Structure formats: structure tokens, C-alpha cells
Amino acid sequence: MTIAWINGTHGVGKTTTAALVQRLLPDSRVFDAEKVGETLMDIRPELPATSNFQHWPPWRPLVVETARHVLAYTGGTLVVPMTVLFEEYWREISAGLAGHGIPVRHFVLHADQETLRARIAGDTVTGPDSPFRLRYLEPYAEAARTWLHAEAEVVDTTHLAPAQAALRIAGSVKG
């Protein structure tokens, strides 16, 4: 049982890469932790207003518990494409998983700002120039400078196709 956590800013290619990694790793599944946030957003009456569901204290332990229970049920590798830019939140999640004896391989998909802006501008899935994705470029750059790149295996995707990034991650996980 292991987790391959694929971090990075919005628009860098986490979801695409995660699906490709899953195909390369036998007995693996993709767990989109954003769905936990969507569940919390559906609670009525609503939880206190926030700009990011990760700020809700239940999100982080629910991600840990969901991952733990899925792995206990299925075994194998859980591939988690999820942006976490707050060091405190990453520490809470990684410590929670470690407390259950679940090893985490933490990867960060990285691309330079020019490449990220071009990818966001040309996105045909969420639409070009997503204000949501653009809003996270500077917080990602700050996290990368201050803690994130030191806490993960950085896969620079500036000149890599998603399939190449997936091969690197899967190869690292297989070890």
C-alpha cells in the first residue's frame, strides 16, 4: 500500500498525468481528493464561507481517512492528483497518513510561469485563461520557493509531455 501524491499548481497537468500514472502502475487507482471538498461544499446549511475548501478543518482528516479506507479495502497504490500549497495542510495530511503506516511518494509537477500561463490560456477543458487557475500561480511560486520543492520529488514538465512525466513518476514509485 502506497500513495503517489501528485501536487502542483492548477493547470500544470496533475489530472492528466495521474490517469496516465494509474495505467502504468499495476493495482493502482486514482483518488481525486477534490471530491471530498465537493462533498463538504454540498452540506446544507453551508459551512462557513471560505475561498478554498482546504481551509475547512474537516477536509484534511477526511482525505486521510478516505485514502486509508480505500487502501485498506483495495491495497495497491492510490494516485492522488491534488494541489496542496499550504505547508501546514501538507504536514497534517502526510502526518495523518504516516500515522496509519501509509507511505507517501510526494511529487510536484512543475513548469515555469511562462509555460503555465500558455497552458492555462490554451486550455480546452476548463476554458482559456481560467481566473481560478491564474489566481494560484503566485501562491504556487511562493510555496515552491519556501517549502514545496524541498518536500517532494520535482518533475519539471516545462518540456515534458504528460506521458513522459507519468513514466518518470511510475518508474520512481516502482522503484
ABEGO torsion letter per residue (X at the ends): XBBBBBBEBBGAGAAAAAAAAAAABBGBBBBBAAAAAAAAAABOBBBBBBABAAABAAAAAAAAAAAAAAAAAAEEBBBBBBBBABAAAAAAAAAAAAAAGBBBBBBBBBBBAAAAAAAAAABAAAEBGBAAAAAAAAAAAAAAAAAAAAABBBBBAAABBAAAAAAAAAAAAAX
